[in-house]
Amino acid sequence: MTILDALLKPLIRNGNLRVLDWKNRPKTYGDGTGARVTIRIHDVATAWRLAFNPQLEVGEAYMEGRLTIEEGSLYDFLDLGLKNIGLRPFKYPLSGVTERLRNWIRRINQFNPAGRSKANVAHHYDLSDTLYDLFLDADRQYSCAYVMSPDDTLETAQAQKKRHIAAKLLIEQGHRVLDIGSGWGGLGLYLGEISGADVTGLTLSEHQHAVSNERAAKAGVADRIRFKLLDYRSETEKYDRIVSVGMFEHVGVNHFDAFFQKISDALTDDGVALIHAIGRADGPGHTNPWIDKYIFPGGYCPALSEVIPAIEKAGLLITDIEILRLHYAETLKRWRERFAANREKIRALYDDRFCRMWEFYLITSELSFRYQGQMVFQIQLAKKVDTVPITRDYITAFEEAHPPATVVAPVSLSLQIAA
């Protein structure tokens, strides 16, 4: 197993990893502390792929059954590996060429004109609605929750997230609100309910578009809350408030200037915008190739150093930045637990390979927030220096006055669109 030694000896410094190769020969890595995790590599080709391209091959081999967990769990295995890597710039001995190539071609991978953006969204968000019902909260909030206590349920934490965003937007009755990347409509419905504002949501997902408008109709608010199947670049109207949650990760580094210029063009002179997105603490990089291939094609979680210049170029003022560190790890933990509890139902929808793919996605995503510098940033923007209060007390005051809200027109099986 010399080829795997080159990868694992410098990587696994702590813990207890045992590897069985295709001839059932064992090799142990780490300092022997903690519970032992045993994996099996089923063929020599997989060993070579792991050595040359581990960021892609670990996930692919697990999905396809060429790498199996013999002792411990997938979580235990990935926790051991990602904890050892941490934030240090670990260089895989045989993958330097592929790493350099990914950095060179990231602008090609993240070139997302309107047509490609719509196809990328459909790849992930137009899966069976039943899938999302089986691991998300009843409002189908598919972004980082705001976890204020370890005992918070997923529903409570997601309600707190919506309230936290509303507090920063300072919405008043009569305001026109734009929600870019509106998902299944939960945030737009909530903002419209608590403020009486007029809300327009934009999505590129046909499933989400249909469900959102049905929810608005069911709640009796379709006259002032509506959702459009439209790329943000095609929106032409002005808004007092603009919010975008979990969508900026799909914009692509090539389009940051255009995105914030659109925010500037669409925002009134005394308007407020809030961008909530996943970022990275270790500086500019590239999307994990497994995530890019199987989960979020064309996506990228940027460093703030890549985002702020585009904001400045658009003439917008940053009035507040908040970094949510472990909130998404705790959100993903709750999703992972619900997915596991409903695994047989999900397997019936798809198959075992799909389940292994999503288990790998949910676990690696959670651990990237625990060990690898992934975080969520909320950037509040305005055009005037005095648009928002000069202290943050208004956020706490709003939250104290608004208990976490119940779901408006919860997504139900009756509203589902066939996969």
C-alpha positions as CSV (number, residue, x, y, z in Angstrom):
1,M,0.0,0.0,0.0
2,T,2.9,2.3,-0.7
3,I,0.7,4.5,-2.8
4,L,-1.7,5.1,0.1
5,D,1.2,5.7,2.5
6,A,2.2,8.7,0.5
7,L,-1.2,10.2,1.2
8,L,-2.1,9.0,4.7
9,K,1.2,9.0,6.6
10,P,1.6,12.8,6.6
11,L,-2.2,13.4,6.9
12,I,-3.4,11.2,9.7
13,R,-1.3,12.4,12.7
14,N,-4.0,12.0,15.4
15,G,-6.6,9.2,15.8
16,N,-6.7,5.6,14.8
17,L,-7.3,4.7,11.2
18,R,-6.9,1.2,9.9
19,V,-7.0,0.6,6.1
20,L,-7.6,-2.8,4.5
21,D,-6.5,-3.1,0.9
22,W,-7.8,-5.2,-1.9
23,K,-5.7,-8.1,-0.6
24,N,-7.0,-7.7,2.9
25,R,-3.7,-6.4,4.1
26,P,-4.1,-4.0,7.1
27,K,-2.2,-0.8,7.7
28,T,-2.7,1.6,10.6
29,Y,-2.3,5.4,10.6
30,G,-2.4,8.0,13.4
31,D,-1.2,7.9,17.0
32,G,-3.7,5.2,18.1
33,T,-5.9,7.5,20.2
34,G,-9.7,7.3,20.2
35,A,-12.0,4.7,18.7
36,R,-10.6,2.8,15.7
37,V,-12.1,3.5,12.3
38,T,-11.5,0.8,9.6
39,I,-12.1,1.3,5.9
40,R,-11.6,-1.1,3.0
41,I,-10.2,-0.2,-0.4
42,H,-11.6,-2.7,-2.8
43,D,-9.3,-2.4,-5.8
44,V,-5.9,-1.1,-6.7
45,A,-7.3,1.5,-9.2
46,T,-9.2,3.1,-6.3
47,A,-6.0,3.4,-4.3
48,W,-4.3,5.2,-7.2
49,R,-7.3,7.5,-7.7
50,L,-7.3,8.3,-4.0
51,A,-3.6,9.2,-4.1
52,F,-3.8,11.5,-7.1
53,N,-7.2,13.1,-6.5
54,P,-8.5,12.5,-3.0
55,Q,-10.9,15.5,-2.9
56,L,-12.9,13.9,-5.7
57,E,-12.2,10.2,-5.2
58,V,-13.1,9.7,-1.5
59,G,-16.7,10.7,-2.2
60,E,-16.9,8.8,-5.5
61,A,-15.4,5.6,-4.1
62,Y,-17.8,5.7,-1.1
63,M,-20.8,6.3,-3.3
64,E,-19.9,3.5,-5.7
65,G,-19.0,1.0,-2.9
66,R,-15.3,0.9,-3.8
67,L,-14.5,2.3,-0.4
68,T,-16.5,0.9,2.5
69,I,-16.6,1.5,6.2
70,E,-15.8,-1.7,8.1
71,E,-15.6,-0.3,11.6
72,G,-17.1,2.9,12.9
73,S,-19.3,5.1,10.7
74,L,-19.0,7.4,7.7
75,Y,-19.2,10.3,10.1
76,D,-16.3,8.8,12.3
77,F,-14.2,8.4,9.2
78,L,-14.7,11.8,7.8
79,D,-14.5,13.5,11.2
80,L,-11.0,11.8,11.7
81,G,-9.8,12.9,8.3
82,L,-11.1,16.5,8.2
83,K,-10.1,17.1,11.8
84,N,-6.5,16.2,10.9
85,I,-6.5,18.4,7.9
86,G,-8.1,21.4,9.7
87,L,-7.1,24.7,8.2
88,R,-3.5,23.9,7.5
89,P,-2.6,23.9,3.8
90,F,-2.1,20.2,3.4
91,K,-0.4,19.3,0.1
92,Y,-1.4,15.9,-1.3
93,P,1.9,14.4,-2.5
94,L,0.6,13.4,-6.0
95,S,-2.1,15.9,-6.6
96,G,-0.2,19.2,-7.0
97,V,-1.0,19.4,-10.7
98,T,-4.7,18.9,-10.2
99,E,-4.8,21.5,-7.5
100,R,-3.1,24.1,-9.6
101,L,-5.4,23.2,-12.6
102,R,-8.5,23.7,-10.4
103,N,-7.3,27.2,-9.4
104,W,-6.6,28.1,-13.0
105,I,-9.9,26.9,-14.4
106,R,-12.3,28.1,-11.6
107,R,-13.5,31.0,-13.7
108,I,-14.6,28.6,-16.4
109,N,-16.3,26.3,-13.9
110,Q,-18.1,29.3,-12.3
111,F,-19.1,31.0,-15.6
112,N,-22.9,31.1,-14.9
113,P,-24.9,33.0,-17.5
114,A,-28.7,32.8,-17.1
115,G,-29.2,29.5,-19.0
116,R,-26.4,27.7,-17.2
117,S,-27.6,29.1,-13.8
118,K,-31.0,27.7,-14.4
119,A,-29.6,24.2,-15.3
120,N,-27.4,24.3,-12.2
121,V,-30.4,25.1,-10.0
122,A,-32.5,22.4,-11.5
123,H,-29.7,19.8,-10.8
124,H,-30.2,20.3,-7.1
125,Y,-33.4,22.0,-6.3
126,D,-35.8,20.3,-8.7
127,L,-35.4,16.9,-7.1
128,S,-38.4,15.3,-5.5
129,D,-40.2,17.6,-3.1
130,T,-40.7,14.6,-0.8
131,L,-36.9,14.4,-0.4
132,Y,-36.8,17.9,1.1
133,D,-39.8,17.2,3.4
134,L,-37.9,14.3,4.9
135,F,-35.0,16.3,6.3
136,L,-35.8,20.0,6.2
137,D,-38.2,21.9,8.6
138,A,-41.8,22.3,7.7
139,D,-41.1,25.7,6.0
140,R,-38.3,24.1,3.9
141,Q,-35.7,26.6,4.9
142,Y,-32.6,25.2,3.0
143,S,-30.0,27.6,4.5
144,C,-28.1,28.2,7.7
145,A,-30.4,28.5,10.7
146,Y,-29.7,30.7,13.7
147,V,-29.1,28.4,16.6
148,M,-29.3,30.2,20.0
149,S,-29.3,27.2,22.2
150,P,-28.0,23.6,21.8
151,D,-31.6,22.5,22.6
152,D,-33.2,24.5,19.7
153,T,-35.2,22.3,17.3
154,L,-34.6,22.8,13.6
155,E,-38.0,24.6,13.4
156,T,-37.1,27.0,16.2
157,A,-33.6,27.7,14.8
158,Q,-35.0,28.4,11.3
159,A,-37.7,30.7,12.7
160,Q,-34.9,32.6,14.6
161,K,-33.0,32.9,11.4
162,K,-35.9,34.5,9.6
163,R,-36.5,36.9,12.5
164,H,-32.8,37.8,12.6
165,I,-32.8,38.7,9.0
166,A,-36.0,40.7,9.3
167,A,-34.5,42.7,12.2
168,K,-31.6,43.8,10.0
169,L,-33.8,44.8,7.1
170,L,-35.9,47.3,9.0
171,I,-38.9,46.7,6.9
172,E,-42.0,48.9,7.2
173,Q,-45.5,48.6,5.9
174,G,-45.7,49.9,2.3
175,H,-42.1,48.9,1.5
176,R,-41.4,46.9,-1.6
177,V,-39.1,43.9,-0.8
178,L,-37.1,41.8,-3.3
179,D,-36.0,38.3,-2.3
180,I,-33.3,37.1,-4.7
181,G,-33.2,33.3,-4.6
182,S,-36.5,32.8,-2.7
183,G,-36.5,29.1,-2.4
184,W,-39.9,27.6,-1.5
185,G,-41.1,31.0,-0.4
186,G,-40.9,30.8,3.4
187,L,-38.8,33.9,4.0
188,G,-40.8,36.0,1.6
189,L,-44.1,34.9,3.2
190,Y,-42.7,35.6,6.7
191,L,-41.4,39.1,5.8
192,G,-44.7,40.0,4.2
193,E,-46.6,38.7,7.2
194,I,-44.8,40.6,9.9
195,S,-44.5,43.9,8.1
196,G,-47.4,44.1,5.6
197,A,-44.9,44.9,2.9
198,D,-45.2,44.0,-0.7
199,V,-42.8,41.1,-1.5
200,T,-41.4,39.8,-4.8
201,G,-39.4,36.6,-4.8
202,L,-37.1,35.4,-7.6
203,T,-36.2,31.8,-8.3
204,L,-34.8,29.8,-11.2
205,S,-36.3,26.5,-9.9
206,E,-39.6,25.6,-11.5
207,H,-40.6,23.4,-8.6
208,Q,-39.9,26.2,-6.1
209,H,-41.7,28.7,-8.2
210,A,-44.9,26.7,-8.4
211,V,-44.9,25.8,-4.7
212,S,-44.1,29.3,-3.5
213,N,-47.0,30.8,-5.4
214,E,-49.4,28.1,-4.2
215,R,-48.4,28.9,-0.6
216,A,-49.0,32.6,-1.1
217,A,-52.4,31.8,-2.6
218,K,-53.3,29.4,0.2
219,A,-52.3,32.1,2.7
220,G,-54.5,34.6,1.0
221,V,-51.6,37.0,0.3
222,A,-51.0,36.5,-3.4
223,D,-52.1,40.1,-4.1
224,R,-48.9,41.4,-2.4
225,I,-46.6,38.4,-2.2
226,R,-45.6,36.8,-5.5
227,F,-42.8,34.7,-6.9
228,K,-41.3,35.0,-10.3
229,L,-39.3,32.5,-12.4
230,L,-36.6,35.0,-13.3
231,D,-32.9,35.5,-13.2
232,Y,-31.9,38.3,-10.9
233,R,-30.1,40.0,-13.9
234,S,-33.4,40.4,-15.6
235,E,-35.2,42.2,-12.8
236,T,-35.9,45.9,-13.7
237,E,-37.9,47.4,-10.8
238,K,-36.8,49.4,-7.7
239,Y,-37.2,48.1,-4.2
240,D,-36.9,49.6,-0.7
241,R,-35.4,46.4,0.7
242,I,-33.5,43.5,-1.0
243,V,-32.5,40.2,0.7
244,S,-30.7,37.2,-0.7
245,V,-30.2,34.1,1.5
246,G,-28.2,31.1,0.3
247,M,-28.2,32.3,-3.4
248,F,-24.9,34.2,-3.6
249,E,-23.0,30.9,-3.5
250,H,-24.4,30.1,-7.0
251,V,-23.4,33.5,-8.6
252,G,-19.8,32.6,-9.5
253,V,-16.7,34.7,-9.1
254,N,-17.0,36.0,-12.6
255,H,-20.3,37.6,-11.8
256,F,-19.7,39.3,-8.4
257,D,-19.5,42.8,-10.0
258,A,-22.7,42.3,-11.9
259,F,-24.5,40.9,-8.9
260,F,-23.8,43.9,-6.6
261,Q,-24.3,46.4,-9.5
262,K,-27.8,44.9,-9.8
263,I,-28.3,45.3,-6.1
264,S,-27.3,48.9,-6.4
265,D,-29.5,49.6,-9.4
266,A,-32.5,47.9,-7.9
267,L,-32.2,49.5,-4.4
268,T,-33.8,52.9,-3.7
269,D,-31.6,55.7,-2.4
270,D,-32.7,55.1,1.2
271,G,-32.9,51.3,0.8
272,V,-31.3,48.5,2.8
273,A,-30.0,45.1,1.5
274,L,-28.9,42.0,3.3
275,I,-26.8,39.2,1.7
276,H,-26.6,36.0,3.7
277,A,-24.1,33.5,2.1
278,I,-21.6,30.8,2.9
279,G,-18.0,32.0,2.9
280,R,-14.5,30.8,3.6
281,A,-12.0,32.0,6.2
282,D,-8.8,30.8,4.5
283,G,-8.8,33.1,1.5
284,P,-9.7,32.6,-2.2
285,G,-9.8,29.1,-3.4
286,H,-11.9,26.7,-5.5
287,T,-14.9,24.6,-4.9
288,N,-14.4,21.0,-3.7
289,P,-14.5,19.0,-7.0
290,W,-16.9,16.3,-5.6
291,I,-19.3,19.0,-4.4
292,D,-19.0,20.7,-7.8
293,K,-19.7,17.5,-9.8
294,Y,-22.4,15.9,-7.7
295,I,-24.2,18.5,-5.6
296,F,-23.8,22.2,-6.6
297,P,-22.4,22.6,-10.1
298,G,-21.1,26.1,-10.8
299,G,-21.2,27.0,-7.1
300,Y,-18.5,28.7,-5.0
301,C,-18.3,29.9,-1.4
302,P,-16.1,33.0,-1.5
303,A,-13.7,34.7,0.9
304,L,-14.8,38.2,2.0
305,S,-11.7,39.5,0.3
306,E,-13.3,38.5,-3.0
307,V,-16.7,40.0,-2.1
308,I,-16.0,43.4,-0.6
309,P,-14.2,44.8,-3.7
310,A,-17.3,44.1,-5.8
311,I,-19.5,45.9,-3.2
312,E,-17.2,48.9,-3.2
313,K,-17.1,49.0,-7.0
314,A,-21.0,49.1,-7.1
315,G,-21.0,52.2,-4.8
316,L,-22.7,50.4,-1.9
317,L,-21.8,51.0,1.8
318,I,-21.3,48.1,4.2
319,T,-23.3,49.0,7.3
320,D,-22.9,45.8,9.2
321,I,-21.1,42.4,8.8
322,E,-21.9,39.4,11.1
323,I,-20.1,36.1,10.9
324,L,-22.1,33.0,11.8
325,R,-19.5,30.3,12.6
326,L,-20.9,27.1,14.0
327,H,-24.6,27.9,13.2
328,Y,-24.4,26.0,9.9
329,A,-22.6,23.0,11.5
330,E,-25.5,22.7,13.9
331,T,-28.1,23.1,11.1
332,L,-26.4,20.4,9.1
333,K,-26.3,18.1,12.1
334,R,-30.0,18.4,12.4
335,W,-30.5,17.8,8.7
336,R,-28.2,14.8,8.8
337,E,-30.1,13.3,11.8
338,R,-33.4,13.7,10.0
339,F,-32.0,12.2,6.8
340,A,-30.7,9.2,8.7
341,A,-34.1,8.7,10.4
342,N,-35.8,8.7,7.0
343,R,-33.2,6.9,5.1
344,E,-35.4,4.0,4.0
345,K,-38.1,6.4,2.7
346,I,-35.4,8.3,0.7
347,R,-33.9,5.0,-0.6
348,A,-37.4,4.1,-1.9
349,L,-37.5,7.4,-3.8
350,Y,-34.0,6.9,-5.3
351,D,-31.5,4.2,-4.4
352,D,-28.6,3.3,-2.0
353,R,-26.1,5.2,-4.1
354,F,-28.1,8.4,-3.9
355,C,-28.4,7.9,-0.1
356,R,-24.6,7.4,0.2
357,M,-24.1,10.5,-1.9
358,W,-26.3,12.7,0.2
359,E,-24.9,11.3,3.5
360,F,-21.4,12.2,2.3
361,Y,-22.6,15.7,1.3
362,L,-24.3,16.4,4.6
363,I,-21.5,15.1,6.7
364,T,-18.6,16.8,4.8
365,S,-20.5,20.0,4.8
366,E,-21.1,19.9,8.5
367,L,-17.5,19.1,9.3
368,S,-16.2,21.8,6.9
369,F,-17.9,24.3,9.3
370,R,-16.4,22.6,12.4
371,Y,-12.8,22.3,11.2
372,Q,-12.1,23.9,7.9
373,G,-13.0,27.6,8.2
374,Q,-16.4,27.5,6.4
375,M,-18.7,30.2,7.8
376,V,-21.8,32.2,6.9
377,F,-21.6,36.0,6.5
378,Q,-24.5,38.4,6.7
379,I,-23.6,41.7,5.0
380,Q,-25.9,44.6,5.4
381,L,-25.7,47.3,2.7
382,A,-27.1,50.8,2.0
383,K,-26.5,53.7,-0.2
384,K,-26.5,56.4,2.6
385,V,-24.3,56.4,5.7
386,D,-27.3,57.2,8.0
387,T,-29.9,54.8,6.6
388,V,-29.6,52.3,9.5
389,P,-29.2,53.1,13.2
390,I,-25.6,53.7,14.3
391,T,-25.7,51.0,17.0
392,R,-26.9,47.4,16.8
393,D,-29.5,47.7,19.6
394,Y,-32.3,47.8,17.0
395,I,-31.7,44.2,16.2
396,T,-32.1,43.0,19.7
397,A,-35.1,45.2,20.2
398,F,-36.8,43.7,17.2
399,E,-36.1,40.2,18.2
400,E,-37.4,40.7,21.7
401,A,-40.6,42.2,20.3
402,H,-41.1,39.3,17.8
403,P,-41.1,35.7,19.2
404,P,-40.0,33.2,16.6
405,A,-42.9,33.0,14.2
406,T,-44.9,29.9,13.2
407,V,-44.7,28.8,9.6
408,V,-47.0,30.7,7.2
409,A,-48.9,28.2,4.9
410,P,-46.5,25.3,5.6
411,V,-45.4,23.3,2.7
412,S,-47.5,20.1,2.6
413,L,-47.8,17.0,0.5
414,S,-50.8,18.6,-1.2
415,L,-48.6,21.3,-2.6
416,Q,-45.9,19.1,-4.0
417,I,-45.0,19.1,-7.7
418,A,-44.2,15.7,-9.1
419,A,-40.5,15.0,-9.5
